[in-house]
């Protein structure tokens, strides 16, 4: 499965450890994570080597190509919101899905558009710990579970 893992790049990077744990579990299950590079400590410097237009075109291509967008949405990010909205807006025709994940301890700071999302193409989960998060990823996006829901 092709996964677009959305996370904050320029804003609050407090969800990076969770993002890395999500990525590790997705790769463990054999999924391709298009945006793994966004989890690097020096991502802003690396991304600044290409133009803003190149970032936009590349990311739109990846968003169109992914099977599922997994968003670590604990931090405030216009980009993550844009990505989620883009995929959900086309989900009925594309068959794509969104999985929204956020740190439950930060619920009061997370947009209610995230915590209240009940779109049929979206699964939303507030996790209490990295262990609970990785268990949820295994249960929801593990290779055996993907086959059951797609097949």
C-alpha positions as CSV (number, residue, x, y, z in Angstrom):
1,X,0.0,0.0,0.0
2,X,1.2,3.5,-0.8
3,X,1.0,5.8,2.3
4,X,1.3,9.6,2.5
5,X,2.3,10.3,6.1
6,X,1.3,13.9,6.9
7,X,3.0,15.7,9.7
8,X,4.0,19.3,10.7
9,X,7.1,20.5,9.0
10,X,7.3,24.2,9.8
11,X,5.0,24.4,12.8
12,X,5.0,22.5,16.2
13,X,7.2,19.4,15.6
14,X,6.0,17.8,18.9
15,X,4.4,14.9,17.0
16,X,7.7,13.9,15.2
17,X,8.4,11.0,17.6
18,X,4.9,9.7,17.1
19,X,5.3,10.1,13.3
20,X,8.5,8.1,13.4
21,X,6.7,5.3,15.3
22,X,3.9,5.4,12.8
23,X,6.3,5.2,9.9
24,X,8.3,2.3,11.5
25,X,5.1,0.3,11.9
26,X,3.8,1.1,8.4
27,X,7.1,-0.1,6.9
28,X,7.1,-3.1,9.1
29,X,3.9,-4.1,7.4
30,X,5.4,-3.6,4.0
31,X,3.8,-0.3,3.1
32,X,5.6,2.3,1.1
33,X,5.8,5.7,2.9
34,X,6.2,8.5,0.4
35,X,7.0,11.2,2.9
36,X,9.4,9.5,5.3
37,X,11.9,12.3,4.8
38,X,9.6,14.7,6.6
39,X,10.5,13.0,9.9
40,X,14.2,13.9,9.7
41,X,15.5,16.5,12.2
42,X,16.8,18.7,9.4
43,X,13.7,18.5,7.1
44,X,13.3,22.3,6.7
45,X,16.9,22.6,5.4
46,X,16.4,19.7,3.1
47,X,13.1,20.9,1.8
48,X,14.5,24.4,1.2
49,X,16.7,23.0,-1.5
50,X,13.7,22.9,-3.8
51,X,11.2,25.7,-4.6
52,X,7.8,26.0,-3.0
53,X,6.2,25.3,-6.4
54,X,8.3,22.1,-6.6
55,X,7.1,21.0,-3.1
56,X,3.5,21.7,-4.1
57,X,3.6,19.8,-7.4
58,X,5.5,16.9,-5.8
59,X,3.1,16.6,-2.9
60,X,0.0,16.9,-5.0
61,X,1.3,14.1,-7.1
62,X,2.0,12.0,-4.0
63,X,-1.4,12.9,-2.6
64,X,-3.1,11.7,-5.8
65,X,-1.1,8.5,-5.9
66,X,-1.5,7.3,-2.3
67,X,-3.9,4.7,-1.1
68,X,-4.2,6.2,2.3
69,X,-3.2,9.5,4.0
70,X,-2.1,8.9,7.6
71,X,-1.9,12.2,9.5
72,X,-0.2,12.8,12.8
73,X,-2.3,15.9,13.6
74,X,-1.2,16.8,17.2
75,X,0.4,20.1,16.1
76,X,-1.1,23.0,14.4
77,X,-0.3,22.8,10.6
78,X,-2.0,24.4,7.6
79,X,-0.3,21.9,5.4
80,X,-1.7,18.9,7.2
81,X,-5.2,20.4,7.1
82,X,-4.8,21.1,3.4
83,X,-3.6,17.5,2.7
84,X,-6.5,15.9,4.8
85,X,-9.1,18.1,3.1
86,X,-7.7,17.3,-0.4
87,X,-7.8,13.6,0.1
88,X,-11.2,13.6,1.8
89,X,-12.6,15.8,-0.9
90,X,-11.8,13.3,-3.5
91,X,-12.3,10.1,-1.5
92,X,-15.7,9.2,-2.9
93,X,-14.3,9.0,-6.4
94,X,-10.7,8.0,-5.7
95,X,-11.4,5.3,-3.0
96,X,-8.7,6.8,-0.9
97,X,-8.9,6.8,2.9
98,X,-7.6,9.1,5.7
99,X,-6.4,8.1,9.2
100,X,-6.2,11.0,11.6
101,X,-4.1,10.4,14.7
102,X,-3.5,12.9,17.5
103,X,-2.1,12.9,21.1
104,X,-5.3,12.8,23.3
105,X,-3.5,14.9,25.9
106,X,-3.4,17.8,23.4
107,X,-7.1,17.4,22.4
108,X,-7.9,20.9,23.5
109,X,-5.3,22.3,21.2
110,X,-6.2,20.2,18.2
111,X,-8.6,21.6,15.7
112,X,-12.2,20.3,16.2
113,X,-12.2,19.7,12.4
114,X,-9.7,16.9,13.3
115,X,-11.2,15.5,16.5
116,X,-14.8,15.7,15.3
117,X,-14.1,14.3,11.8
118,X,-16.7,11.5,11.2
119,X,-16.4,11.4,7.4
120,X,-17.0,7.8,6.2
121,X,-13.6,7.8,4.4
122,X,-11.9,8.8,7.7
123,X,-10.8,7.1,10.9
124,X,-9.9,9.3,13.8
125,X,-8.0,8.2,16.9
126,X,-6.7,10.0,19.9
127,X,-3.9,8.0,21.4
128,X,-2.7,8.1,25.0
129,X,0.8,6.8,24.4
130,X,3.2,5.7,21.7
131,X,2.5,2.1,22.6
132,X,-1.3,2.6,22.1
133,X,-0.6,4.5,18.9
134,X,1.5,1.7,17.4
135,X,-1.0,-1.0,18.5
136,X,-3.7,1.1,16.7
137,X,-1.6,1.3,13.5
138,X,-0.9,-2.4,13.6
139,X,-4.6,-3.2,14.1
140,X,-5.9,-0.7,11.5
141,X,-3.1,-0.7,8.9
142,X,-1.4,-4.0,9.3
143,X,-1.1,-5.9,6.0
144,X,-3.6,-8.6,7.1
145,X,-6.2,-6.0,8.1
146,X,-5.8,-4.0,4.8
147,X,-6.5,-7.1,2.7
148,X,-9.7,-7.7,4.7
149,X,-11.1,-4.2,4.3
150,X,-10.1,-3.9,0.6
151,X,-11.0,-7.3,-0.5
